[in-house]
Amino acid sequence: MRWPVTDILRRPGPAIPLLWSVALTAAFAVAYAPQGWPLVDMSRLFASAAGNDWPQTLVDAFGRGREYRPLQVVLTKLLYQVGGVTLWFYKSLILLQFAAILAVVVWLLRPTGWPRTVSAVVAVCCVAGLPSSQILLALFPGNVYSLATLVVIGTAALALHPPMRAVDWGFLPLTLIGLLLLELGVLVPAVLTVLWLTRAPGVSGRGVGASWVALAVYAGIRLSLGNSADGLQYVESGLGFADASRAELGELFANAPYLFALYNVAASTLTILLSEPRAGKFKFIESLLVGNTPVWLWFHVASSALTTVVVGSLIATHKRLTSRDRQLAALGVTLIVGSSALAFLYTRDRIAVMAGIGYALLLAVALATLSERVREQRWGRCLVGITVVLLAGGWTVRSGETWLRVRDTAWETYLEWTDRYDSLGGGPPSDLLDGLRSSVLTRVPDDPRDDPSWTYTFFEREISR
């Protein structure tokens, strides 16, 4: 009798990285279980969903220019009517979305054979371990960051799927959905254009044109509202070794705002490539100057530097890439450049979420190409094998760090509804607030300060011990 596991091991392919994606999601679900609602954001979003009828919701959603995310408002209203403030309902949706993102990454890679299967597993770990991906597990109704990410990479996957070419006019509504969810949707036309230029089988000039038409329609709507420029203001952001206030940034860059934009874009790119800076602040360099660099920060920089060196090897091996690998490499570069460019106003880990996925795709292509290139070279195989082991171990450890930070966030959220409730302006009692608070306080998270001290040495934590 032949067991399914035996067949999977004999003919490795997408099944192994997909199973690993499910295992990671299940592990995160354990840490995510005690997660509660963020006090300030959720009381505002749910108050609007509970207080407005559908006509008013649609007016509010599509009639505002600043942070124009109408589908977020509509989705919050819809989910509130279906699930109320029941935590498990929303958390299940977000975990399913996270698993779907990992699955689409595997679908994009479509690994066959052991080298590409292992490379896909490492790429999945990279996505899960990057700090930029933690926004995908943030507890918001539907989590528009997660949904917009799915739209962008899902569109890319369709563009690489030959049957899509017959109906690629469908990229117009897909682009609109992405744009109306979150500003990350602006990456869809760029992604489709690059894939078309690299002869992706699932998109034609018609599909690319449809996507740009959707962007033009979206831009026309935003401009017609007349108040979208209100969002073009300085926001508190990291600069050098510290955070700078809006007033400080406005005064410093009054005569050259483009320099601040360039700094933010460069910082977001380096955040992915070297894990430094973070949110615009050069924590590693500052720690070296004061002689107090934590172990986990060394590990972040070292693992990212090794990953970037491997990704950089594509420059030397690009002539050996298959057509699909070229398309994936072009997609990865587009996501890194485009996502980083969106940080021109301010930089945060979450803004680079698409850059992180592009980075993981480049890593998978680079590892697979190197493995196949040195197949007949003994020392080459040994060196690539050691590199694969180091990267697989490093990004698995960083995935564990994400697990710990999810637990930390659950504790921080619990404190918002208890110790910090009054200082955060919880507001007067109401049925909505009482419902939110009771759903959070039903389960008390484990206090992360009771964790072993070594977890604070080797992992970045959300709280101090």
C-alpha positions as CSV (number, residue, x, y, z in Angstrom):
1,M,0.0,0.0,0.0
2,R,1.4,3.4,-1.0
3,W,0.8,6.3,1.3
4,P,0.1,9.8,0.0
5,V,3.1,11.2,1.9
6,T,5.4,8.7,0.1
7,D,4.1,10.0,-3.3
8,I,4.7,13.6,-2.2
9,L,8.2,12.9,-1.2
10,R,9.0,10.9,-4.4
11,R,7.5,13.6,-6.6
12,P,8.0,16.9,-4.7
13,G,6.0,19.9,-5.9
14,P,3.5,22.5,-4.6
15,A,2.0,20.1,-2.1
16,I,5.0,20.4,0.3
17,P,5.1,24.3,0.5
18,L,1.3,24.4,0.7
19,L,1.4,22.0,3.6
20,W,4.0,24.1,5.2
21,S,1.9,27.2,4.7
22,V,-1.0,25.5,6.4
23,A,1.3,24.5,9.3
24,L,2.5,28.1,9.7
25,T,-1.0,29.5,9.6
26,A,-2.1,26.9,12.2
27,A,0.8,27.9,14.5
28,F,-0.1,31.6,14.2
29,A,-3.7,30.7,15.0
30,V,-2.6,29.5,18.4
31,A,-0.9,32.8,19.2
32,Y,-3.7,34.7,17.6
33,A,-6.5,33.0,19.6
34,P,-6.4,35.5,22.6
35,Q,-6.1,38.6,20.3
36,G,-8.7,41.3,21.0
37,W,-10.0,44.4,19.3
38,P,-7.7,47.5,19.2
39,L,-9.6,50.0,21.3
40,V,-9.4,53.3,19.5
41,D,-9.6,52.0,15.9
42,M,-12.4,49.5,16.4
43,S,-14.6,51.7,18.5
44,R,-14.5,54.2,15.7
45,L,-15.0,51.8,12.8
46,F,-17.8,49.8,14.5
47,A,-19.5,52.9,15.7
48,S,-19.9,54.0,12.1
49,A,-21.0,50.6,11.0
50,A,-23.6,50.3,13.8
51,G,-24.9,53.9,13.6
52,N,-25.4,54.3,9.8
53,D,-27.9,52.7,7.5
54,W,-26.8,51.4,4.1
55,P,-27.5,54.6,2.2
56,Q,-25.5,56.7,4.6
57,T,-22.7,54.1,4.7
58,L,-22.4,54.3,0.9
59,V,-22.4,58.1,1.0
60,D,-19.7,58.1,3.6
61,A,-17.7,55.4,1.8
62,F,-17.6,56.9,-1.7
63,G,-17.9,60.6,-0.8
64,R,-14.7,61.1,1.1
65,G,-11.4,62.0,-0.4
66,R,-8.8,61.6,2.4
67,E,-7.7,58.0,2.8
68,Y,-10.2,57.1,0.1
69,R,-10.9,53.4,0.9
70,P,-14.6,53.0,0.3
71,L,-14.6,49.2,0.2
72,Q,-13.1,49.1,3.7
73,V,-16.2,51.1,4.9
74,V,-18.6,48.9,3.0
75,L,-16.9,45.7,4.1
76,T,-16.9,46.7,7.8
77,K,-20.6,47.4,7.6
78,L,-21.3,44.1,5.8
79,L,-19.2,42.0,8.3
80,Y,-20.7,43.8,11.2
81,Q,-24.2,42.9,10.1
82,V,-23.1,39.3,9.6
83,G,-20.9,38.7,12.6
84,G,-21.5,41.6,15.0
85,V,-18.4,42.0,17.2
86,T,-17.8,38.2,17.5
87,L,-14.0,37.9,17.6
88,W,-13.7,34.3,16.3
89,F,-15.6,35.2,13.1
90,Y,-13.2,38.0,12.1
91,K,-10.1,36.2,13.3
92,S,-11.0,33.2,11.2
93,L,-11.4,35.4,8.1
94,I,-8.0,37.0,8.6
95,L,-6.2,33.7,9.1
96,L,-7.9,32.3,6.0
97,Q,-6.7,35.4,4.1
98,F,-3.1,34.9,5.4
99,A,-3.2,31.3,4.3
100,A,-4.5,32.3,0.9
101,I,-1.6,34.8,0.5
102,L,1.0,32.1,1.2
103,A,-0.9,29.7,-1.2
104,V,-0.8,32.3,-4.0
105,V,2.9,32.7,-3.5
106,V,3.3,29.0,-4.0
107,W,1.0,29.2,-7.0
108,L,3.2,31.9,-8.5
109,L,6.3,29.7,-8.0
110,R,4.7,26.4,-9.1
111,P,7.7,24.4,-7.9
112,T,8.6,21.0,-9.4
113,G,11.5,18.9,-8.2
114,W,13.4,19.2,-4.9
115,P,15.5,22.3,-5.5
116,R,12.4,24.4,-6.4
117,T,10.2,22.8,-3.7
118,V,12.8,23.7,-1.0
119,S,13.1,27.2,-2.5
120,A,9.4,27.7,-2.3
121,V,9.3,26.6,1.4
122,V,12.1,29.1,2.2
123,A,10.1,31.8,0.3
124,V,7.0,31.0,2.4
125,C,9.1,31.3,5.6
126,C,10.5,34.6,4.4
127,V,7.0,36.0,3.8
128,A,6.0,34.9,7.3
129,G,9.1,36.1,9.0
130,L,9.4,39.6,7.6
131,P,8.2,42.4,9.9
132,S,6.4,44.0,7.0
133,S,4.1,40.9,6.9
134,Q,2.8,41.4,10.4
135,I,0.2,43.8,9.2
136,L,-1.5,40.8,7.4
137,L,-2.5,39.5,10.9
138,A,-3.7,42.8,12.2
139,L,-7.2,42.5,13.6
140,F,-9.4,44.8,11.5
141,P,-12.7,43.8,9.8
142,G,-11.6,42.0,6.7
143,N,-8.0,43.5,7.0
144,V,-7.8,45.5,3.8
145,Y,-4.0,45.3,3.8
146,S,-4.4,41.5,3.5
147,L,-7.2,41.8,0.9
148,A,-5.3,44.3,-1.2
149,T,-2.2,42.1,-1.1
150,L,-4.3,39.2,-2.3
151,V,-5.7,41.3,-5.2
152,V,-2.2,42.4,-6.3
153,I,-0.5,39.0,-6.2
154,G,-3.6,37.2,-7.3
155,T,-3.8,39.4,-10.4
156,A,-0.1,38.6,-11.1
157,A,-0.8,34.9,-10.8
158,L,-3.7,35.2,-13.3
159,A,-1.5,37.1,-15.7
160,L,0.9,34.1,-15.6
161,H,-2.1,31.7,-16.2
162,P,-2.6,31.2,-20.0
163,P,-6.4,30.8,-20.0
164,M,-6.8,34.2,-18.5
165,R,-5.7,35.8,-21.8
166,A,-9.1,35.2,-23.3
167,V,-10.9,37.2,-20.6
168,D,-8.1,39.6,-19.6
169,W,-10.6,42.6,-19.8
170,G,-11.4,41.3,-16.3
171,F,-8.3,43.1,-15.0
172,L,-10.3,46.3,-15.1
173,P,-12.7,45.4,-12.3
174,L,-9.8,43.6,-10.4
175,T,-7.8,46.8,-10.5
176,L,-10.7,48.9,-9.3
177,I,-11.3,46.6,-6.4
178,G,-7.7,46.8,-5.4
179,L,-7.7,50.6,-5.6
180,L,-10.9,51.0,-3.7
181,L,-9.7,48.7,-0.9
182,L,-6.3,50.4,-0.3
183,E,-3.7,52.5,-2.1
184,L,-1.6,49.3,-2.6
185,G,-3.9,48.6,-5.5
186,V,-2.0,51.2,-7.6
187,L,0.6,48.4,-8.0
188,V,-1.7,46.3,-10.2
189,P,-1.3,48.3,-13.5
190,A,2.5,48.4,-13.0
191,V,2.6,44.7,-12.3
192,L,0.5,43.8,-15.4
193,T,2.6,46.1,-17.6
194,V,5.8,44.5,-16.5
195,L,4.5,41.0,-16.9
196,W,3.1,41.9,-20.4
197,L,6.5,43.3,-21.4
198,T,8.1,40.0,-20.3
199,R,5.5,38.1,-22.4
200,A,3.4,36.6,-19.6
201,P,1.0,34.2,-21.2
202,G,-2.2,35.4,-19.4
203,V,-2.2,39.1,-20.3
204,S,-2.4,41.0,-23.5
205,G,-2.2,44.7,-24.3
206,R,-5.9,44.8,-23.9
207,G,-5.7,43.6,-20.3
208,V,-2.9,46.1,-19.5
209,G,-4.9,48.9,-21.1
210,A,-8.0,47.9,-19.1
211,S,-6.0,48.1,-15.9
212,W,-4.7,51.6,-16.7
213,V,-8.3,52.7,-17.6
214,A,-9.3,51.6,-14.1
215,L,-6.5,53.6,-12.6
216,A,-7.6,56.7,-14.6
217,V,-11.2,56.3,-13.4
218,Y,-10.0,56.0,-9.8
219,A,-7.8,59.1,-10.2
220,G,-10.7,61.0,-11.7
221,I,-12.9,60.1,-8.7
222,R,-10.3,61.1,-6.2
223,L,-9.6,64.5,-7.9
224,S,-13.3,65.2,-8.3
225,L,-13.8,65.0,-4.6
226,G,-11.5,68.0,-4.1
227,N,-10.2,67.2,-0.6
228,S,-7.7,64.4,-1.4
229,A,-4.9,66.9,-1.1
230,D,-5.6,67.1,2.6
231,G,-3.7,63.8,3.0
232,L,-0.5,65.2,1.5
233,Q,0.7,66.5,4.9
234,Y,3.8,65.5,6.9
235,V,3.2,62.6,9.3
236,E,5.3,61.7,12.2
237,S,8.0,59.5,10.9
238,G,11.4,58.1,11.7
239,L,14.4,60.1,10.6
240,G,18.0,59.1,11.4
241,F,18.0,57.7,14.9
242,A,14.7,59.0,16.2
243,D,11.1,59.9,15.4
244,A,10.4,63.4,14.1
245,S,7.1,65.2,14.6
246,R,5.1,66.7,11.8
247,A,6.2,70.2,12.8
248,E,9.8,69.2,12.9
249,L,9.6,67.6,9.5
250,G,7.8,70.5,8.0
251,E,10.4,72.9,9.3
252,L,13.3,70.8,8.2
253,F,12.2,70.0,4.7
254,A,10.2,73.1,3.9
255,N,12.4,74.0,1.0
256,A,13.2,70.5,-0.2
257,P,10.3,68.1,0.5
258,Y,11.5,65.8,-2.2
259,L,14.6,64.9,0.0
260,F,12.3,63.6,2.7
261,A,10.4,61.6,0.0
262,L,13.6,60.1,-1.3
263,Y,14.7,59.3,2.3
264,N,11.4,57.4,2.9
265,V,11.6,55.5,-0.3
266,A,15.2,54.5,0.3
267,A,14.5,53.6,3.9
268,S,11.6,51.3,2.9
269,T,13.7,49.5,0.3
270,L,16.6,49.0,2.8
271,T,14.1,47.7,5.4
272,I,13.4,44.7,3.2
273,L,16.9,44.2,1.8
274,L,18.9,44.6,5.1
275,S,16.3,44.9,7.9
276,E,17.7,48.3,8.6
277,P,16.4,51.0,9.0
278,R,13.1,50.1,10.6
279,A,10.3,52.7,10.3
280,G,12.9,55.1,9.1
281,K,15.2,54.7,12.1
282,F,18.7,53.2,11.9
283,K,18.5,51.1,15.0
284,F,21.4,48.8,14.2
285,I,23.8,51.7,13.5
286,E,22.7,53.5,16.6
287,S,23.2,50.4,18.7
288,L,26.7,50.0,17.3
289,L,27.5,53.5,18.2
290,V,26.4,53.1,21.8
291,G,27.9,49.6,22.0
292,N,24.6,47.8,22.9
293,T,23.5,45.8,19.9
294,P,21.0,43.1,20.8
295,V,21.5,39.6,19.5
296,W,18.2,39.6,17.6
297,L,19.2,42.7,15.7
298,W,22.5,41.1,14.6
299,F,20.4,38.1,13.5
300,H,18.0,40.3,11.5
301,V,20.7,42.1,9.7
302,A,22.8,39.0,9.0
303,S,19.9,36.9,7.7
304,S,18.7,39.7,5.5
305,A,22.2,40.5,4.2
306,L,22.7,36.8,3.3
307,T,19.3,36.7,1.6
308,T,20.1,39.9,-0.4
309,V,23.4,38.4,-1.5
310,V,21.6,35.4,-2.8
311,V,19.0,37.5,-4.5
312,G,21.8,39.6,-6.0
313,S,23.2,36.5,-7.7
314,L,20.3,36.8,-10.2
315,I,22.3,39.6,-11.8
316,A,25.0,37.1,-12.8
317,T,22.6,34.2,-13.7
318,H,19.9,36.2,-15.4
319,K,20.8,34.7,-18.9
320,R,20.2,31.2,-17.6
321,L,16.7,32.0,-16.3
322,T,13.7,30.3,-17.9
323,S,11.0,32.6,-19.3
324,R,8.8,32.1,-16.2
325,D,11.7,32.8,-13.9
326,R,12.3,36.0,-15.8
327,Q,8.7,36.9,-15.3
328,L,8.8,36.1,-11.6
329,A,12.1,38.1,-11.2
330,A,10.5,41.1,-13.0
331,L,7.5,40.8,-10.8
332,G,9.6,40.7,-7.6
333,V,11.6,43.8,-8.6
334,T,8.4,45.6,-9.5
335,L,6.8,44.9,-6.1
336,I,9.9,46.0,-4.3
337,V,10.3,49.3,-6.2
338,G,6.6,50.0,-6.4
339,S,5.8,49.2,-2.8
340,S,8.8,51.3,-1.6
341,A,7.8,54.2,-3.7
342,L,4.4,54.3,-1.9
343,A,6.3,55.2,1.3
344,F,7.2,58.7,-0.1
345,L,5.1,60.4,2.6
346,Y,6.3,58.4,5.6
347,T,7.8,55.0,6.2
348,R,6.3,52.1,8.3
349,D,6.9,48.4,8.2
350,R,3.4,47.8,6.9
351,I,3.9,49.9,3.8
352,A,6.6,47.5,2.6
353,V,4.3,44.5,2.7
354,M,4.3,44.0,-1.1
355,A,8.0,44.6,-1.2
356,G,8.5,41.8,1.2
357,I,6.5,39.4,-1.0
358,G,8.5,40.5,-4.1
359,Y,11.7,39.9,-2.1
360,A,10.5,36.3,-1.2
361,L,9.8,35.6,-4.9
362,L,13.3,36.8,-5.9
363,L,14.8,34.6,-3.2
364,A,13.0,31.5,-4.5
365,V,14.0,32.1,-8.1
366,A,17.6,32.8,-7.0
367,L,17.9,29.7,-4.8
368,A,16.4,27.4,-7.5
369,T,18.6,28.8,-10.2
370,L,21.8,28.4,-8.1
371,S,20.8,24.9,-7.1
372,E,20.3,23.9,-10.8
373,R,23.4,25.6,-12.0
374,V,25.8,23.8,-9.6
375,R,24.2,20.4,-10.0
376,E,27.3,18.9,-11.5
377,Q,29.8,20.7,-9.2
378,R,30.6,19.1,-5.9
379,W,31.8,22.2,-4.1
380,G,29.1,24.3,-5.6
381,R,26.5,21.9,-4.4
382,C,28.0,22.0,-0.9
383,L,28.1,25.8,-0.8
384,V,24.5,26.2,-2.1
385,G,23.3,23.5,0.3
386,I,24.8,25.3,3.3
387,T,23.3,28.5,2.1
388,V,19.9,26.9,1.7
389,V,20.1,25.4,5.3
390,L,21.2,28.8,6.7
391,L,18.3,30.6,5.0
392,A,15.7,28.0,5.7
393,G,16.8,28.0,9.4
394,G,17.1,31.7,9.6
395,W,13.6,32.5,8.1
396,T,12.0,29.7,10.1
397,V,13.4,31.3,13.3
398,R,12.1,34.7,12.2
399,S,8.7,33.2,11.6
400,G,8.9,32.1,15.2
401,E,9.6,35.7,16.1
402,T,6.4,36.7,14.3
403,W,4.6,34.1,16.4
404,L,5.9,35.7,19.6
405,R,5.1,39.2,18.5
406,V,1.5,38.1,17.7
407,R,1.3,37.0,21.3
408,D,2.7,40.3,22.5
409,T,0.1,42.2,20.5
410,A,-2.6,40.2,22.2
411,W,-1.3,41.3,25.6
412,E,-0.9,44.9,24.5
413,T,-4.5,44.9,23.2
414,Y,-5.8,43.4,26.5
415,L,-4.0,46.3,28.4
416,E,-5.8,48.8,26.2
417,W,-9.1,47.6,27.6
418,T,-8.0,47.4,31.2
419,D,-5.0,49.4,32.5
420,R,-5.0,52.0,29.6
421,Y,-8.7,52.3,29.0
422,D,-9.2,55.8,30.5
423,S,-5.9,57.2,29.2
424,L,-6.8,56.1,25.6
425,G,-10.2,57.9,25.9
426,G,-12.4,54.9,26.0
427,G,-15.4,57.1,26.2
428,P,-18.7,56.8,28.0
429,P,-20.3,53.4,28.3
430,S,-22.4,52.3,25.4
431,D,-23.8,49.0,24.1
432,L,-21.2,48.8,21.4
433,L,-18.2,49.5,23.7
434,D,-19.6,47.1,26.3
435,G,-19.9,44.4,23.6
436,L,-16.4,45.0,22.4
437,R,-14.9,45.1,25.8
438,S,-16.7,41.9,27.0
439,S,-15.6,40.1,23.9
440,V,-11.9,41.0,24.6
441,L,-12.0,40.3,28.3
442,T,-13.6,36.9,27.9
443,R,-10.1,35.4,27.5
444,V,-7.0,36.8,29.4
445,P,-3.8,36.4,27.3
446,D,-0.7,35.0,28.8
447,D,1.5,37.7,30.2
448,P,4.6,37.7,27.8
449,R,6.7,39.2,30.6
450,D,6.7,35.7,32.1
451,D,8.3,34.2,29.0
452,P,11.9,32.9,29.4
453,S,14.6,35.6,29.3
454,W,16.2,34.1,26.3
455,T,13.2,34.9,24.1
456,Y,14.0,38.5,24.7
457,T,17.6,38.0,23.8
458,F,17.1,36.1,20.5
459,F,13.8,37.6,19.3
460,E,12.5,41.1,18.7
461,R,9.5,41.6,21.0
462,E,6.7,44.1,21.0
463,I,7.1,44.8,24.8
464,S,10.0,45.1,27.1
465,R,10.5,42.7,30.0
